[in-house]
Amino acid sequence: MKRILLAATAALLLTGCEKEFLEKEPLSVVTPDNFYKTSNDAVRAINAAYKPLTLQGVGQFGLDRYGNYMSGDAQSANDDANWSQIQEFTVTSDNQNVRNSWNAFYQGIFRANLVLDRVPAIAMDEGLKQRILGEAAFLRAINYHYLVLLFGDVPLITKPQFDVKEFLVSRTPTEQVYQQIISDLKIAETSLPRTYAAADVGRATQGAAKAFLAKVYLYRKQWPEAAAKAKEVIDANTYSLFDRYFDNFELATENGKESIFEIQYASFLGGLGNATNNYDAPRGLGFTLDGGYGYGSPTKNFVNSFAPNDPRLSYSVFRAGDVFQGIAYNPAASPTGYSPRKYVVGKGANIGKSDDPKNFILMRYADLLLMYAEALNEAGKPSEAAAPVNQVRARADVKLAPLATTLSQSQMRQAIKDERRAELGLEGHRWFDLVRWGDAATYLKSIGKTGYRDGVSDRLPIPQAERDINPNLTQNNGY
């Protein structure tokens, strides 16, 4: 489904501007007023709504960086001041990376809102129309999900904005935003197909909508609802675990049987590729065409968190003695002595300079199984929670001993936390897990994150540039 990124014409029109300006444009210019006429227009519009997920601040140099750096599982290169601020909890409201994320999420929301507002009036196949509207609802929901996790209260905007006055909105309480997220995901789960033909693989599916709904319920501590929704996905038998753990990160097996939703990238298409391969590769060792920039170095604390016999460490981290595409790894290439492995695809026929086609995984089946286990345990069913965890541990090339069904609720809780860190390591989940568990303050201070401030650091600052434009935006506490 890499083709959904090729929506250049639709993307041109999907930017905010004043109505007066639009009315003065020549009739040959594509605008929201003269575009949404055909089913092809509708498809191009929803394609464009996917594009902001690929931007800096979300798919690449976004969610994974927040999740890995702020949790202490990885650290930025010393010459990356914006990310250093974020990982040390000295971030200010003029941090460019924070603003990049804010802008990318709201660009995605604006484009989804355009689809939801304009596509219903198009005379077209009703089944295709409902699918497109379901995709738009899903995309709006996940953009708001991550906005809330990063910023707390955020402006809830559900209609496309064109007049300047429409941009001057206040922040909406998190609970109200969550109700919109849940509503959108419920629409998506009833409108989207289970699977797609090959040309459309990678679009949002019914399973993705249900899985994210389970995640939202989990974050809200609605344990029975989270467990029930996760079980719907499991019982549908649409997804299964790869026998080989690293197949989740191979180019040849992306969008595979374990994938629930991935952000799609395509190289050699003028800015539609992923640069993470080069940025994560160890600096100067020649793992990539650019040589490698050495960002996202795993910390010793993360490496030491794995059980001695857990093979997932070797799949996640480059260490002394490793050889990659004929090149020996040198620990001196990293400030920690380790480098991230999962999104390093090296050199190849379809890989350019800071331009690779590797997708970024937002949700995979192992994540869902562990969420299911957590929901069961928190609902008072620790013995039942063991089975989905053990399914993850029993993967053919992992083969770790199963958890006992006799563990207490507190013992199972810790086992699930440990399992999430190992299974999903360096995939951007850890920080968000620590915050929702209420573990962030105690844990981060225990590993020397002295910049962390109780009641402040769990949320990023609202970008000052946005507040300068919109005086109705208040700032988060402590910034």
N, C-alpha and C positions, 0 to 999 in steps of 0.2 A: 504494500500500500504506500510505498515511497512516493507514488504519484500524487498523493493528496497534498504534498508540499508545493506542487507546481501550479499554484493558484495566483500567478502574478497579476493577472488582470483584475481578479476579484480583490486582491490585496490592495491594489491602488485606490479602490473606492472606500475601503473600510478604515478610514481615519476620520477622526472628529473634525468638523468644521462648521462654521456658522451657516444657517439657512440662507441668509442674504448673499453670502459669497457663492453658494451653490447656484442660486438663481441667476448670477451674472456669468456663469460659465457657458462656453459655447455648447451647442447641443451635441457635438461630437464627443464631449467628455463623458466618461462613465461616472455616474454618481448614484447614491442610494435611491434617488428619485426615478432614474430612467433605467436602472439595471434589473431588478428582480421581476422578470417577465416570463422566463421559461424554466423548465426543469434543469437545463444545463446551467443556467444562472444560479439556481439553488445549490447544485452540486459544487460549483466553483466557490460559492459563498461559504459553505460549510468546510470545504477544503482550507480556505483562508483562516477559518476559526481555529484550526489545529496549529497553524504556523507559530503563534506566539509561545507555544510550549517548547519550541526548539531554541528560543532566544536565550542570550546570556541572562542569567538570573533565575531560570527555571530548569530546563533540561540540562544545559551545559553551564557549569560554574554557578549553580544555583542550589537546588534542594540537596544535592549530595554534599556540597561544601558546607552549608549550614549544618546538616546532620552529622557530618564527620568532624568538622573543625570545632564546633561549639560543644560537642560531647567529649572532646579530648581524644578521640580515636585516631585522628590525623591532625597534621598541622600544615599551615601554608608555608611557602618558601619565604625566606626572610626579606625578599625584595617586593613583597606583595602587601603594601601598606593597608589597603582597604580590607583584605581578608584577615590580616593580622589584628586589626581593630576588632573585628567580629569575633575571632576566636579567643581573644583575651578579654572580651567583654568591656572594651573601652570604646565601643562604637559610638559615633556621633551621628547627628541627624543629616549631615552632609555627605555621608558615606555613599560613594557612587554605586557600589554593588547592591546596597539596600534599595536605592532608587531604581536600579535596573530591574530588580525583582518586582517591585511595586508596579512599574510601568508595564512590564511584560504580562503580569496577571490581569491588569485592567485592560490592556489591549485585547487579550483573549476574551474577557467578559464583554467588551464592546462589540466584538465581532460575533460572539454568540447571541448577544441581544439583537443585533441586526437580523440574523437568521430567524430568530423567534418572532420578530416583529414583522418581517416582510414576506417570508416564505409562505405563511398560511394563505395569502391572497393569490398565489400563483396557481393557475389551472394546470395541473400535472397529475401524474400517477399518484393516487392517494397513499399507497404503501410506501413509495419512495419518499413522499412528503413527510409522513409520520416518522420514518427512519431518520431523516435529516433533522427534524425537530427534536427527536430523541438524542441525537448526537450533540446538538447545540445545548440542550438542557444538561447533559452529562459534562460537557466542557465547561459550562458556566459553574456547575457545582464543584468540580475539582479545583478550578481557579480560586473560588471563594474558600474552599477547604484549606488550601495552603496559605491564603491571605490571613485567615483567622488564626492559624497556628503561628504565623510569624509576627503578626501585628495586633492581634486581639480585635477590638471593635474597628470595623472598617466601613466605609460608605457602601451601602447596599443599593446597587443600581440595576434595574431590571428592564430598562428601556433605553434604546440608543439616544445619545445626547448630541445635539447639533448647535443649539443656542448657548451662548456663553453662560447665561444665567443657570442653565441646567447643570453646569459643572460645579457650581458652588454649593456642594452638598455636605452635610454633616456626617459624622461617623454613626454607624448603626450598632446597637448593642449586639454582642456576639450571639446571644440566644436567638434573636430575630434573624440573623444571618444564617444560623444553623437550620432554622425552620425552612428557609428558602433552599438551602442545600439539600435537605431531606426531600422536600417537595420535588425538586428538579431530578434527583436520583430516582424517585419513585416513578416519575414520568418516563425517564430513560429506560428503566427496567421493563416497562410494559410496551415500549416503542421500538426497542432495538432487537436485532436478530441474535441468535446464539452464535452463529458463525457467518463468515463471508466467503464468497468465491475468491480465488487467488488474487485478483486485481485489487481487491478492497481489504485484504488482510491487514490489520493494524488499526482499523477504525474501532470506535467504541462499540462494545457488544453488551448484550443483556448481562452476561456474567461479570463484565467490568463494572456495570452500574450496581449490581447486587453486591459485589465485593467492596466497592467504595462505600456503599451504604452500611455494610457491616463494619467497616473501619470507622465511619462517623459515629455509629452507635457505640463502638468500643471507646472512642475518645470521650463520649458523653457518659460513659459508665452505665449504659443501658444494656446490661449483660444478657438478659434473655433475648432481647431483640437482635443483639450482635450475633449471638450463637445461632439463632434461628435463620438469620439471613446468610451467614456463612455456610450453614448446612444446606441451604437451598443451592448454593454454588457447588458444593461438594457432591450433592446427590444428583446434580445434572450430568455429572461425568463428562464435562467438556474439557476439563484440565487434568493433568497428572504430572507427577514429578519426573524429570529426566533421571535416567539411571546414572548418568555422568554429571556431576555437579557443575562442571565448567561449561557444559553445553548452554547454560543460561547466558554465557558471555561470549560465545563464539559467533562470528559473523554468519557462518553457514547455518546456524540453528536459531537465529533470532526470530521472534514471533512464533516460537515453537510451542509445544504442548504444555509447557509450564507457564507461558506468558499470559497474563490477564490483561495488562495494558502497558504498552511501550510508547515512548515519544520517538517518532520516526525521523531518521536522518538519511540523507543521500549525498554522496560525494560527487565532485566535479559538476555541480549544477549551480554554481554561482552563489555561494553563501548558504546552501542547504545542508552542508556537512557538519559533522561534530568535530570539535577541536580537542576533545578530552584525551584522545589517544596521545597526542603530542604533549599536552600540558601535564598529564599524569606520568608519562614515561620518565625514568631516571635521567637527571640532567647530564647531557653531554656524552652519553654512552652509545649513541647511535642506534637506539632501539627504533627510532622513527626517522622519517626523512628530514625533519627539522632538528634532529639530534636529541630532543627531549628537554622539557623545561623543569621537571622535578617538583611539581606542585602536589599537594595532597599526601605528604609523607605519613605513613602509618606510625603511630607512636609505640614505644616499647610497652606501654601499659596495655595497648590493644593487642599486641603480639602475645604478651604474657597471659592474656585472658583466655586463650584457647587451652583446652585440655591437651596433654602431651601427645595423645594419639589421634587428635582431630585433623583429618586431612584437609579440611576447609581452610586452614591457615595457609597452606602452600598454594591453594587456588586464589587466595585473596592478596597475598603479599609476596614481593620479591625479596629474597634474603641472600646472604652470602652463600655461594655454591650453586646458585641457580644459573641456568643458561637459557637464554631466550633468542630464538631464531639465530643460533650460532654465536651469540654474544654473551660473555660471562657478566653476570651482575656484580658491580663493585659497590659495596656499602658506602664508600666515600662519596658517591654521587647523591646521597641524601643526608639532610641534617640529622635524621634519626637513625640512619643505617638501614632503613627499609623503604620500599617504594610500593605504591598500589598496583595491583595486577589486573583487576577485573575488567577495566575499560581500556587497557593497553592492547591494541590489536597489531602493533608493529608496522611492518612494511608489507605491501602487497599490490596486486595489479589494480585494485579499485580504491587505493588509499593515497590521498594527496598530502601535501604539507598542511598540517593543522586542518585537515579536511578528510574525515573518514565517515563511513556509512553506518557505524555502530549505533544502534538505538540505545536510548536510556530507559531502563525499566522502572516504571512507577509502581507496578504491582505484579507479583508472581505468586504461583500457587502455594509455595512454601510459606510465604507471608500470610496468606489466608488461613492455612492450616494452623499456624501458630496463633493467629487472632482467635480462631475458633476455640483452641485449647484455653487461651486466656479467658475468654468469655465464659466457658464452662466452669473453669476453676473459680472465677470471681462470683459465679452464680451458686457456688457451694457444691460443685461436682468435681473435685480433684481427681477421683479415680477415673472418671470419663475423660478428663483432660489429657491423661497420659497417652491415649491412642493417637491423636493427631500429631503430638510431639514425636512420638516414636516412629510415626510414618516418615517424618522428616529425617530422623536420625538413622533410619534403616535404608536410606538411599543406597543403591548398589555400590557406589564407590566411596561412601562415607562409613556405613556399617558400625555405628557406635552402639554401645549397650543400651537397651531400652530402659526408660524410667520405670520405676516400680509403681504399681497402681495403689500402693499403700501409703504414698507420700501424703503428708498433711497439706492443707490448703496453703500455708505459708511456705512449706518446702516446695510445693509445685509452682507457686508464684515465682520463687527465685530460680527454679529450673527453667521456666519459660523465659524469664528475662535473660538468663545466660544463653539459652538456645537462640533467641532472637539476635543477640549480639554476634554469635558465631555464624549463624546461617546467613544473616543479612548484612554482615560486616562491610563497611565502607560503601554501602548502597544508599546512605543518606537518611536512614531511619532512626539512628541512635539518639540524637538530640531530642527529637520529638517524642520518643519513647520515655526518655528520662523526665521530661517535663510533665507528660500526662500521668506518669506513675507517682509524681511528687518526689522524685529522687534527685532532681537536678542540683539543688543547693548542697545537700550533704555530700553527694558523690563528687561534684566538681571541686568543692573545697578540699576534699580528701586527696585529690590529685594535683593540688597546687594552683587551681584556677582562682587566684585571689581577687581578680577583677569582678567576679560574679557578685551581683547585688540582689539580695532577697527582695522580692516584690517588684523588681525592675528588669532584670536580665532575661527573664523568660520571654520577653517581647522585644522586638526591634523598634527603634524610633521611627515615627512617621517621617518620611523624607521632608527636610525643610523646604526644598524647592517646591514641593506640592503644597505646603502650607503657605508659601509666599504667593502662590497662584490662587489658592482657596483659603481665605481667612476663617472659614467655618470648620476647618480641620483642627481639632485639638491634638496635643502631643501626649504620648504615653508618659506615664509617671517616671520621673528620674532623668529625663532627657532634656 
